[in-house]
Amino acid sequence: MKKIIVFMILLLFISFVEDGLSPLINLNQERQNKYSIGTNSLQFYGSANSSIYIIGIYSPYKIYLDDFSFIIKGTVKGNGSNGRCDAYFILNETAIEFTRVFYAYTYMKGSKYLHFKLGPLNFTCDDRILWNTSFSNATLHWGRWRNVSLPAGKWYLVITIFWDDKIKPDEIHIYAWVNFSSRCKDVQISTAEGGKIYALWYGKFDSNLIIYYPPFLSIMINGKASFYINNTLIYFFPLFPISKGVGKIKWVYPNGEIDKSVVFNWHGFRLSKYDFCCGVGGPGEYKLTLSYWDRMSLDLKNIGINSRWIDANPVCFAALDVKLPEFE
């Protein structure tokens, strides 16, 4: 058994293969609207019947948001792994400045997933116990940011919700409010909704080895995915399983540039070349390769009466292909 574990750890660092697997795409109708905020109106309200809603804000002066809040409602039915992501961002055309990602993932006791591919051998055992999800016009998520200041220029408030497995919503409604400070001047607002969502759980990666045996062990070796972006890319990891282990990430960008990072985290001690968790990009084909090893471990930060075990987690990756709102 020890030899098998050592062998799997060594496989984490084998060279990556470039060709990827095109993931599932969820489509939403795209729509854009333009608004203007006058000197006597420093409040905005908008809504979208889509899983992605973007509020674009432009001003040649510094922007002050007293309050940015939203509610997501929807009707959802189906069986899946219950991996749901709610996320919202504040970004410009080159970087994400503020991020909040909420990922709800619950496994059933006895679930397990095993996949390996070696030459002509290709085997998958999907023994996950799926949840029956049913909501009707329910409040799925709400969020709020207060007292945010942004430099002059173009900024985008992005709200999204999706499921990473078999569950597809019947209806999604996003309602958003933005209250501007009286210090704001010459503000323009433009909104957009819809786009493509690439939502990848671990089984969607074309991998040499995947082991998920909750809550004890989570392993992936050479997990590959590729996706083509037509407009603007917003990517993030709602869940990355290196809270008690090691991971290796490799990107191949549309211009051919290659970026690699090894992430090591052991009971809160983290070592990484850069903050890999989210980013923005332009159009073109992106290739992502992941390897990681994560195990269940004792939380050393809370030794004593509050001692607890931390579960080994699977991976979830998301990429949005969206048209950012345009201004006059």
C-alpha positions in Angstrom: 0.0 0.0 0.0 2.8 2.4 0.9 4.5 1.7 -2.4 1.3 2.5 -4.3 0.9 5.9 -2.5 4.5 6.8 -3.1 4.1 5.9 -6.8 1.0 8.1 -7.1 2.8 11.1 -5.5 5.7 10.8 -7.9 3.3 10.8 -10.8 2.2 14.2 -9.8 5.3 15.7 -11.5 5.3 13.8 -14.8 5.2 16.1 -17.8 1.9 17.3 -19.1 0.3 16.5 -22.4 -0.9 19.5 -24.3 -4.2 18.3 -26.0 -7.2 18.8 -23.8 -10.8 17.8 -23.5 -13.5 20.3 -24.5 -15.8 20.6 -21.5 -19.6 21.0 -21.2 -20.9 24.4 -22.2 -24.1 26.0 -20.8 -25.6 28.7 -23.0 -27.5 31.7 -22.0 -29.1 34.4 -24.2 -26.9 37.4 -24.5 -28.3 40.9 -24.0 -26.9 44.4 -23.3 -28.6 47.5 -22.0 -27.2 51.0 -21.5 -28.1 53.5 -18.7 -26.9 56.8 -17.5 -26.8 58.1 -13.9 -27.7 61.8 -13.6 -26.7 64.2 -10.8 -30.1 63.6 -9.1 -30.1 59.9 -9.4 -27.3 57.9 -7.7 -29.1 54.6 -7.5 -29.3 51.7 -10.0 -31.5 48.7 -10.1 -31.3 46.0 -12.7 -32.3 42.4 -13.3 -31.5 39.4 -15.6 -33.1 36.1 -16.4 -29.8 34.4 -16.8 -27.0 32.7 -14.9 -24.6 35.6 -15.6 -25.3 39.3 -15.0 -22.8 42.1 -15.5 -23.1 45.7 -14.5 -20.6 47.9 -16.2 -19.6 51.3 -14.6 -17.6 54.0 -16.2 -16.4 57.4 -14.9 -13.4 59.6 -15.7 -13.4 60.3 -11.9 -12.9 58.0 -8.9 -15.9 55.8 -8.3 -17.4 55.3 -4.8 -20.0 52.6 -4.2 -21.8 52.9 -0.9 -23.6 49.6 -1.5 -23.7 46.8 -4.1 -26.1 44.0 -3.3 -28.0 41.3 -5.2 -30.4 38.4 -4.8 -30.4 35.2 -7.0 -33.7 33.3 -7.2 -34.5 30.2 -9.3 -36.3 27.0 -10.0 -34.1 23.9 -10.1 -34.9 20.2 -10.3 -32.7 17.2 -11.0 -30.2 14.7 -9.6 -26.5 15.6 -9.2 -23.5 15.8 -6.9 -24.9 19.0 -5.3 -21.8 21.0 -6.4 -23.2 24.6 -6.7 -21.2 27.7 -7.1 -22.4 31.3 -6.4 -19.8 34.0 -7.2 -19.5 37.7 -7.7 -16.5 39.8 -8.7 -15.4 43.4 -9.3 -13.0 43.6 -12.2 -11.5 45.7 -14.9 -10.5 44.6 -18.4 -7.2 43.1 -17.1 -7.6 41.9 -13.6 -10.0 40.9 -10.8 -9.8 43.3 -7.9 -12.5 41.8 -5.5 -13.7 38.2 -5.4 -16.2 36.3 -3.4 -16.9 32.7 -4.3 -19.2 30.3 -2.4 -19.1 26.6 -3.3 -21.6 24.2 -1.8 -20.5 20.6 -2.1 -21.9 17.7 -0.1 -21.0 14.1 -0.5 -23.0 11.1 0.5 -21.3 8.5 2.7 -20.2 5.6 0.6 -19.6 7.7 -2.6 -16.5 7.0 -4.6 -15.0 7.8 -8.0 -12.1 6.0 -9.7 -10.7 6.6 -13.2 -7.4 5.6 -14.8 -6.1 5.7 -18.3 -2.8 4.0 -19.3 -2.2 3.3 -23.0 -5.1 1.2 -24.3 -6.5 0.7 -20.8 -9.3 3.1 -19.9 -11.4 2.4 -16.8 -14.0 4.5 -14.8 -16.0 3.5 -11.8 -18.5 6.3 -11.0 -20.1 5.2 -7.8 -21.2 8.6 -6.5 -24.5 8.8 -4.6 -26.4 11.7 -6.2 -28.7 14.1 -4.5 -32.3 14.9 -5.6 -32.4 18.7 -5.8 -35.8 20.5 -6.1 -36.4 24.3 -5.5 -39.2 26.4 -6.9 -38.8 30.2 -7.0 -36.4 29.9 -4.1 -33.8 32.4 -2.9 -30.6 30.6 -3.8 -28.1 33.3 -2.8 -27.7 36.9 -1.9 -24.6 39.0 -1.4 -23.5 42.5 -0.5 -20.5 44.8 -0.7 -20.3 48.1 1.1 -18.0 51.2 0.9 -16.0 50.2 -2.2 -13.8 52.8 -3.9 -12.5 52.2 -7.5 -10.0 54.2 -9.6 -11.4 56.2 -12.6 -12.1 54.0 -15.6 -14.2 51.1 -16.6 -15.3 48.5 -14.0 -17.6 45.5 -14.1 -19.7 43.9 -11.4 -20.2 40.3 -12.3 -22.7 37.9 -10.7 -23.0 34.2 -11.6 -24.5 30.9 -10.4 -24.1 27.4 -11.8 -24.0 23.7 -11.0 -20.9 21.7 -11.9 -22.5 18.4 -12.7 -25.8 17.1 -14.0 -28.2 19.7 -12.5 -29.5 22.4 -14.9 -31.7 25.2 -13.6 -35.1 25.7 -15.2 -35.2 29.4 -14.3 -32.7 31.8 -12.8 -33.4 35.5 -11.9 -30.7 37.9 -10.7 -31.7 41.2 -9.1 -29.0 43.8 -8.4 -28.8 47.2 -6.7 -26.0 49.7 -6.7 -26.0 52.8 -4.5 -23.4 55.4 -5.5 -21.9 58.0 -3.2 -22.8 61.6 -3.8 -19.1 62.2 -4.5 -19.4 60.3 -7.9 -19.5 62.4 -11.1 -20.2 61.6 -14.7 -21.1 58.0 -14.2 -22.3 55.8 -17.0 -23.8 52.3 -16.6 -24.2 49.5 -19.1 -25.4 46.0 -18.4 -25.0 42.6 -20.1 -26.3 39.2 -19.4 -25.6 35.6 -20.6 -22.6 33.9 -22.1 -21.0 30.5 -21.8 -20.2 28.7 -18.6 -17.5 26.0 -18.6 -18.2 24.2 -15.3 -15.8 21.4 -14.7 -16.0 18.9 -11.8 -13.1 16.4 -11.5 -14.8 13.8 -13.7 -14.8 16.2 -16.7 -11.0 16.3 -16.9 -9.3 14.0 -19.3 -6.9 12.5 -16.8 -4.5 9.6 -16.4 -5.7 9.0 -12.8 -8.6 10.3 -10.7 -9.3 9.0 -7.2 -11.9 10.6 -5.0 -12.8 8.6 -1.8 -14.4 11.1 0.5 -13.6 12.2 3.1 -10.2 10.6 3.1 -8.4 11.0 -0.3 -8.5 13.1 -3.5 -6.0 12.6 -6.3 -5.7 13.7 -9.9 -2.8 13.2 -12.3 -2.5 15.0 -15.6 -6.1 16.2 -15.7 -6.5 18.1 -19.0 -9.2 20.5 -20.2 -9.3 23.0 -23.1 -11.9 25.6 -24.0 -12.2 28.4 -26.6 -13.1 31.9 -25.6 -14.8 34.2 -28.1 -15.0 37.3 -26.0 -13.6 37.9 -22.4 -12.5 35.1 -20.1 -13.2 35.2 -16.4 -11.9 32.0 -14.7 -11.7 30.8 -11.1 -11.4 27.7 -8.9 -14.5 27.5 -6.7 -12.7 24.6 -5.0 -9.1 23.5 -5.2 -8.0 20.5 -3.1 -4.7 21.5 -1.7 -5.6 22.5 1.9 -3.5 19.6 3.1 -1.4 18.6 0.0 0.4 19.6 -3.2 -0.9 20.6 -6.6 0.6 21.5 -9.9 -1.0 23.8 -12.4 -0.1 24.4 -16.1 -1.6 27.0 -18.4 -1.1 27.3 -22.2 -2.5 30.7 -23.3 -3.8 31.6 -26.8 -0.5 33.3 -27.6 1.5 30.1 -26.9 2.8 31.3 -23.6 3.2 28.6 -20.9 2.7 29.3 -17.2 3.4 26.7 -14.5 2.9 26.8 -10.8 3.4 24.3 -7.9 1.2 25.0 -4.9 2.0 23.5 -1.6 -0.2 23.8 1.5 0.2 22.0 4.8 -2.0 22.9 7.7 -2.1 26.6 6.7 1.5 26.9 5.5 1.1 27.8 1.8 3.7 28.2 -0.9 2.8 29.3 -4.4 4.4 31.3 -7.2 1.3 33.4 -7.7 -2.4 33.6 -6.8 -3.7 31.1 -9.3 -7.3 31.1 -8.1 -8.8 33.6 -10.6 -8.0 35.8 -13.6 -9.2 37.6 -16.7 -8.1 36.9 -20.3 -8.9 37.6 -24.0 -10.2 35.5 -26.8 -8.6 32.3 -28.0 -8.0 28.7 -26.9 -6.8 28.0 -23.4 -5.4 24.7 -22.2 -5.3 23.7 -18.5 -3.5 20.8 -16.9 -3.9 19.9 -13.2 -2.3 17.4 -10.9 -2.9 17.3 -7.1 -2.9 15.1 -4.0 -5.0 15.9 -1.0 -5.7 13.9 2.1 -7.9 14.1 5.2 -6.0 15.6 8.1 -6.2 17.1 11.6 -6.6 20.9 11.7 -3.5 21.9 13.6 -4.6 25.5 14.0 -7.4 24.4 16.5 -5.7 21.7 18.5 -7.5 21.1 21.8 -11.2 21.2 22.6 -12.0 22.5 19.1 -9.9 19.9 17.3 -11.5 18.7 14.0 -10.6 16.8 10.9 -10.5 18.5 7.5 -11.9 16.5 4.6 -10.0 15.9 1.4 -11.7 17.9 -1.4 -12.2 17.4 -5.1 -11.5 20.1 -7.7 -13.9 22.4 -9.4 -12.9 24.8 -12.2 -15.1 27.4 -13.9 -14.6 29.7 -16.9 -17.0 32.3 -18.1 -17.0 33.5 -21.8 -18.8 36.8 -21.6 -19.3 40.1 -23.6 -18.4 42.9 -21.2 -20.9 45.8 -21.4 -20.0 48.6 -23.8 -20.2 52.4 -23.1 -21.0 55.4 -25.2 
